[in-house]
């Protein structure tokens, strides 16, 4: 039986379950919240994170990791990055070497500064050596669930694994491209959220399109510098998992990270903004890791540094924009 386990019943995990349902005999969608899993099983709707979309009949909502993973061919991780290590640890008893892993989590682990695929290798590697790919690209969950066409990247050093997931996930509305640069893909996926907060700050301060265009362009340069320093490939950051995802997240009305920045630009406090959100804005968690990575690698990342100042040190958004504009003049 062709079975997919999706670990993470948020908006993105639910949307992936819906779009991939025709490609699998069975999909188990794991929810952290038992009551939400029970309601989704009864009503066939994720009424908290993706209301308005019916779950196809072959999707089984569950709050049991054992049930979610039983007989799964592919394990697709879609949990928030700050819960990934603990969740893979809880999953360990139910994992077997024949399983293949795909990570759709966009973030970097604070403290260790590890990418999500590295976390999987480290945790699951205590039991067996896992085969891991990463999934990323310019996507909003609601548009995927509506069946609007989208293109994303599946990346792995294991080319056979990437091609297999490509063939099994691709369909009429979701096109996958293979890539052999998980470093670039994961860093692009994580760091674009930090830049998107900055784009939202520009919007909240009513700075106009010129400012946003400059921030996106220079943000891409920062992400690329760091990715290359860590072994990534520049062409990856010019593709779907880099520029494509960055442009979408910085400009799209559905972007949670951009929305956080807008509210910061309007003068609201971060704690108040985050406290009113049910879904995670990964950029809030990733900013500290991005800042620490830039210092560890010796890479100049002024936009990331200023976002760290706003999110972690309480700096004024307008002051950070002034500091960016008054930096030492240099060549592009």
Secondary structure, DSSP 8 states (H G I E B T S, - for coil): --EEEEE--SHHHHHHHHHHGGG-SEEEEE-S-HHHHHHHHHHSEETTTEEEEE--TTEEEES-HHHHHTT-SEEEE-S-GGGHHHHHHHHGGG--TT-EEEE----B-TTT--BHHHHHHHHHTTTS--EEEEEE-S--HHHHHTT--EEEEEE-S-HHHHHHHHHHH--SSEEEEEES-HHHHHHHHHHHHHHHHHHHHHHHTT--HHHHHHHHHHHHHHHHHHHHHTT--HHHHTSIIIIIHHHHHHH-TT-HHHHHHHHHHTT--HHHHHHT-SS--HHHHHHHHHHHHHHHHT---HHHHHHHHHHHH---HHHHHHHHHTS-----
